[in-house]
Amino acid sequence: MAFNIRQSLFDRDGMLREKAAEQYKEQLSKLFFESPEGQALLDEGIEPGWSDMMVDFGMSYLGVTPATMSPGDLREILFDLFPRKVSAEADEAPEVIRELQYFWKFIEREFHLKNAAACLNILDDEAASELKEEMSNPANFGMAKSFVMMGKDQGFDMSTEEGLREWMETFNAGITAGTQPRLPLPGEPSKSPSNLRDSIQIVPPTPGRTARAGRKKNRRKR
């Protein structure tokens, strides 16, 4: 059965139908990965992954799919949600933009969506610089991202459960002893360190792909 990019993934109450959404994301990701645009991305040494997050964030936070995503939605995902929720180095910004350029070119060619050209206009020459600036600004970090980035700065491997647990124990011990600075929480409600652990998820490589471990092992979302 041909993939229907315009299919509805939300129920009458506007709630995301999780099973249908997962199938949608997996099928679209596979099509992009196998497309000429996806292969061109690989030829440039960039492993797809950010486009998956864009689709996921669009569904989960904004209630949109690529078929209904507006340029404003894309800007919010790119310059607000990514910097706030994805723990990745700011130097990855050019790769993020490059991948999304290929993704929306694929969407435009394969599905002829009218919004694709407008979304591509967001991904211009200045987008990488703007994204890098937003991703490097701690004021944009959510609580979980602040915690992860602090652990990385302290030398912990935040790509593994073991490293995350070790940093959590060190952090808690420091708080108890009064030697650990509190997390910067601009505009965020307070959470205890024990609850914070549940807000952090490891972003696994997409099945069937050979992930570039040096990049993806340090990429997390909450």
ABEGO torsion letter per residue (X at the ends): XBBBAABBABBAAGBBBAAAAAAAAAAAAAAAAABAAAAAAAAAGBBBGAAAAAAAAAAAAAGBBAAABBAAAAAAAAAAAAAAABBBBAAAAAAAAAAAAAAAAAAAAAAGBAAAAAAAAABBAAAAAAAAAAAABAAABBAAAAAAAAAAAAGBBAABAAAAAAAAAAAAAAAAAGABBBBBBBGBBBBBAAAAAAABBBBBBBBGBBBBAAAAAABBBX
